[in-house]
Amino acid sequence: MLSNAALVVIGGLPGTGKTTLSRLLAARIGAVHLRVDTIEQALVRSGLARHPVGPAGYVVGYDLAEEHLRQGLTVVAESVNPLAVTRDSWRDVGARAGVPTAEVEVICSDPAEHRHRVTSRSVDIPGLTLPDWEEVRRRDYEPWNREHITLDTAGAVPQESLNSLLHRLDSLRPGNS
């Protein structure tokens, strides 16, 4: 799957490890890392939008991903991806670009560890306000309704999670079981 252009969609609640994993994966496979948080904060800084931005950040992300894919680049698209419609839209991007798409839901099954991550992380996008633990717990997040990779980062260091994800992605390649 990763020898040619592909779309890897990474979603999950804030604080599960999506950004760390996406950065590691993109660096390892030479992919473009496309982060919806970065797009949304750029829209806010431009003065054209305020948080919550709504669908604008995702729509920009879809178009950027499709452009990169059509250039033959692999894209790691990272966002919370809380709704089935957002996940469907990412799949549509891959289909329009004619590339395979892998969907990855990152979870942290240990509530204490997840809470610690949410409350102790630092902002890496200037001006972005991170959600607190109660906002993460109350967030609308629809269950994933089709086959996808679920990666639990609880108790794992980032490199272990990356290795697990690479193994799972490799198993999706035709001819592998």
Contacts in CASP RR format, 6 or more apart in sequence:
PFRMAT RR
TARGET T0000
AUTHOR 0000-0000-0000
METHOD contacts of the structure
MODEL  1
MLSNAALVVIGGLPGTGKTTLSRLLAARIGAVHLRVDTIEQALVRSGLAR
HPVGPAGYVVGYDLAEEHLRQGLTVVAESVNPLAVTRDSWRDVGARAGVP
TAEVEVICSDPAEHRHRVTSRSVDIPGLTLPDWEEVRRRDYEPWNREHIT
LDTAGAVPQESLNSLLHRLDSLRPGNS
1 100 0 8 1.000
1 102 0 8 1.000
1 169 0 8 1.000
1 170 0 8 1.000
1 172 0 8 1.000
1 173 0 8 1.000
2 29 0 8 1.000
2 74 0 8 1.000
2 169 0 8 1.000
2 170 0 8 1.000
2 173 0 8 1.000
3 173 0 8 1.000
4 72 0 8 1.000
4 74 0 8 1.000
4 99 0 8 1.000
5 69 0 8 1.000
5 72 0 8 1.000
5 73 0 8 1.000
5 74 0 8 1.000
5 75 0 8 1.000
5 97 0 8 1.000
5 99 0 8 1.000
6 74 0 8 1.000
6 75 0 8 1.000
6 99 0 8 1.000
6 100 0 8 1.000
6 101 0 8 1.000
6 102 0 8 1.000
7 65 0 8 1.000
7 69 0 8 1.000
7 74 0 8 1.000
7 75 0 8 1.000
7 77 0 8 1.000
7 90 0 8 1.000
7 93 0 8 1.000
7 94 0 8 1.000
7 97 0 8 1.000
7 99 0 8 1.000
7 100 0 8 1.000
7 101 0 8 1.000
7 102 0 8 1.000
8 25 0 8 1.000
8 31 0 8 1.000
8 74 0 8 1.000
8 75 0 8 1.000
8 76 0 8 1.000
8 77 0 8 1.000
8 101 0 8 1.000
8 102 0 8 1.000
8 104 0 8 1.000
8 169 0 8 1.000
9 77 0 8 1.000
9 81 0 8 1.000
9 87 0 8 1.000
9 90 0 8 1.000
9 91 0 8 1.000
9 101 0 8 1.000
9 102 0 8 1.000
9 103 0 8 1.000
9 104 0 8 1.000
10 18 0 8 1.000
10 21 0 8 1.000
10 22 0 8 1.000
10 25 0 8 1.000
10 76 0 8 1.000
10 77 0 8 1.000
10 78 0 8 1.000
10 79 0 8 1.000
10 81 0 8 1.000
10 104 0 8 1.000
10 106 0 8 1.000
11 18 0 8 1.000
11 78 0 8 1.000
11 79 0 8 1.000
11 80 0 8 1.000
11 81 0 8 1.000
11 104 0 8 1.000
11 105 0 8 1.000
11 106 0 8 1.000
12 18 0 8 1.000
12 80 0 8 1.000
12 81 0 8 1.000
12 82 0 8 1.000
12 105 0 8 1.000
12 106 0 8 1.000
12 107 0 8 1.000
12 141 0 8 1.000
13 80 0 8 1.000
13 107 0 8 1.000
13 108 0 8 1.000
13 114 0 8 1.000
13 136 0 8 1.000
13 139 0 8 1.000
13 141 0 8 1.000
14 80 0 8 1.000
14 118 0 8 1.000
14 130 0 8 1.000
14 131 0 8 1.000
14 136 0 8 1.000
14 139 0 8 1.000
15 108 0 8 1.000
15 114 0 8 1.000
15 117 0 8 1.000
15 118 0 8 1.000
15 121 0 8 1.000
15 136 0 8 1.000
16 106 0 8 1.000
16 107 0 8 1.000
16 108 0 8 1.000
16 114 0 8 1.000
16 117 0 8 1.000
16 153 0 8 1.000
17 106 0 8 1.000
17 108 0 8 1.000
17 117 0 8 1.000
17 153 0 8 1.000
17 158 0 8 1.000
17 161 0 8 1.000
18 78 0 8 1.000
18 80 0 8 1.000
18 106 0 8 1.000
19 35 0 8 1.000
19 37 0 8 1.000
19 78 0 8 1.000
19 124 0 8 1.000
20 158 0 8 1.000
20 161 0 8 1.000
21 106 0 8 1.000
21 151 0 8 1.000
21 153 0 8 1.000
21 158 0 8 1.000
21 161 0 8 1.000
21 162 0 8 1.000
21 165 0 8 1.000
22 33 0 8 1.000
22 35 0 8 1.000
22 76 0 8 1.000
22 78 0 8 1.000
23 33 0 8 1.000
24 158 0 8 1.000
24 159 0 8 1.000
24 162 0 8 1.000
25 31 0 8 1.000
25 33 0 8 1.000
25 76 0 8 1.000
25 162 0 8 1.000
25 165 0 8 1.000
25 166 0 8 1.000
26 32 0 8 1.000
26 33 0 8 1.000
26 76 0 8 1.000
28 162 0 8 1.000
28 166 0 8 1.000
29 74 0 8 1.000
29 76 0 8 1.000
30 74 0 8 1.000
31 73 0 8 1.000
31 74 0 8 1.000
31 75 0 8 1.000
31 76 0 8 1.000
32 68 0 8 1.000
32 73 0 8 1.000
32 74 0 8 1.000
32 75 0 8 1.000
32 76 0 8 1.000
33 76 0 8 1.000
33 78 0 8 1.000
34 61 0 8 1.000
34 64 0 8 1.000
34 65 0 8 1.000
34 68 0 8 1.000
34 75 0 8 1.000
34 76 0 8 1.000
34 77 0 8 1.000
34 78 0 8 1.000
35 78 0 8 1.000
35 79 0 8 1.000
36 57 0 8 1.000
36 58 0 8 1.000
36 61 0 8 1.000
36 77 0 8 1.000
36 78 0 8 1.000
36 79 0 8 1.000
36 80 0 8 1.000
37 79 0 8 1.000
37 125 0 8 1.000
37 128 0 8 1.000
38 125 0 8 1.000
39 57 0 8 1.000
39 60 0 8 1.000
39 61 0 8 1.000
39 64 0 8 1.000
40 49 0 8 1.000
40 51 0 8 1.000
40 53 0 8 1.000
40 56 0 8 1.000
40 57 0 8 1.000
41 125 0 8 1.000
41 126 0 8 1.000
41 127 0 8 1.000
41 128 0 8 1.000
43 49 0 8 1.000
43 53 0 8 1.000
43 56 0 8 1.000
43 57 0 8 1.000
43 60 0 8 1.000
44 50 0 8 1.000
44 51 0 8 1.000
44 53 0 8 1.000
44 127 0 8 1.000
45 126 0 8 1.000
45 127 0 8 1.000
49 56 0 8 1.000
51 129 0 8 1.000
58 79 0 8 1.000
58 86 0 8 1.000
58 89 0 8 1.000
61 77 0 8 1.000
62 89 0 8 1.000
62 90 0 8 1.000
62 92 0 8 1.000
62 93 0 8 1.000
65 75 0 8 1.000
65 77 0 8 1.000
65 90 0 8 1.000
65 93 0 8 1.000
65 94 0 8 1.000
65 97 0 8 1.000
66 93 0 8 1.000
66 94 0 8 1.000
66 96 0 8 1.000
66 97 0 8 1.000
68 75 0 8 1.000
69 75 0 8 1.000
69 93 0 8 1.000
69 94 0 8 1.000
69 97 0 8 1.000
69 98 0 8 1.000
69 99 0 8 1.000
70 97 0 8 1.000
72 99 0 8 1.000
77 90 0 8 1.000
77 93 0 8 1.000
79 86 0 8 1.000
80 139 0 8 1.000
80 141 0 8 1.000
81 87 0 8 1.000
81 90 0 8 1.000
81 105 0 8 1.000
82 139 0 8 1.000
82 140 0 8 1.000
82 141 0 8 1.000
82 142 0 8 1.000
83 140 0 8 1.000
83 142 0 8 1.000
84 142 0 8 1.000
84 144 0 8 1.000
84 145 0 8 1.000
87 103 0 8 1.000
87 144 0 8 1.000
90 101 0 8 1.000
90 103 0 8 1.000
91 101 0 8 1.000
91 103 0 8 1.000
93 101 0 8 1.000
94 100 0 8 1.000
94 101 0 8 1.000
95 101 0 8 1.000
100 172 0 8 1.000
102 148 0 8 1.000
102 149 0 8 1.000
102 169 0 8 1.000
102 172 0 8 1.000
103 144 0 8 1.000
103 146 0 8 1.000
103 148 0 8 1.000
103 149 0 8 1.000
104 148 0 8 1.000
104 149 0 8 1.000
104 150 0 8 1.000
104 151 0 8 1.000
104 165 0 8 1.000
104 168 0 8 1.000
105 144 0 8 1.000
105 148 0 8 1.000
105 149 0 8 1.000
105 150 0 8 1.000
105 151 0 8 1.000
106 151 0 8 1.000
106 153 0 8 1.000
106 161 0 8 1.000
107 150 0 8 1.000
107 151 0 8 1.000
107 152 0 8 1.000
107 153 0 8 1.000
107 154 0 8 1.000
108 114 0 8 1.000
108 117 0 8 1.000
108 152 0 8 1.000
108 153 0 8 1.000
108 154 0 8 1.000
109 152 0 8 1.000
109 154 0 8 1.000
110 154 0 8 1.000
110 155 0 8 1.000
113 154 0 8 1.000
113 155 0 8 1.000
114 136 0 8 1.000
114 154 0 8 1.000
115 133 0 8 1.000
118 130 0 8 1.000
118 131 0 8 1.000
118 132 0 8 1.000
118 133 0 8 1.000
118 136 0 8 1.000
119 132 0 8 1.000
119 133 0 8 1.000
121 130 0 8 1.000
123 129 0 8 1.000
123 130 0 8 1.000
131 139 0 8 1.000
144 150 0 8 1.000
149 165 0 8 1.000
149 168 0 8 1.000
149 169 0 8 1.000
151 161 0 8 1.000
151 164 0 8 1.000
151 165 0 8 1.000
151 168 0 8 1.000
153 161 0 8 1.000
156 164 0 8 1.000
170 176 0 8 1.000
171 177 0 8 1.000
END
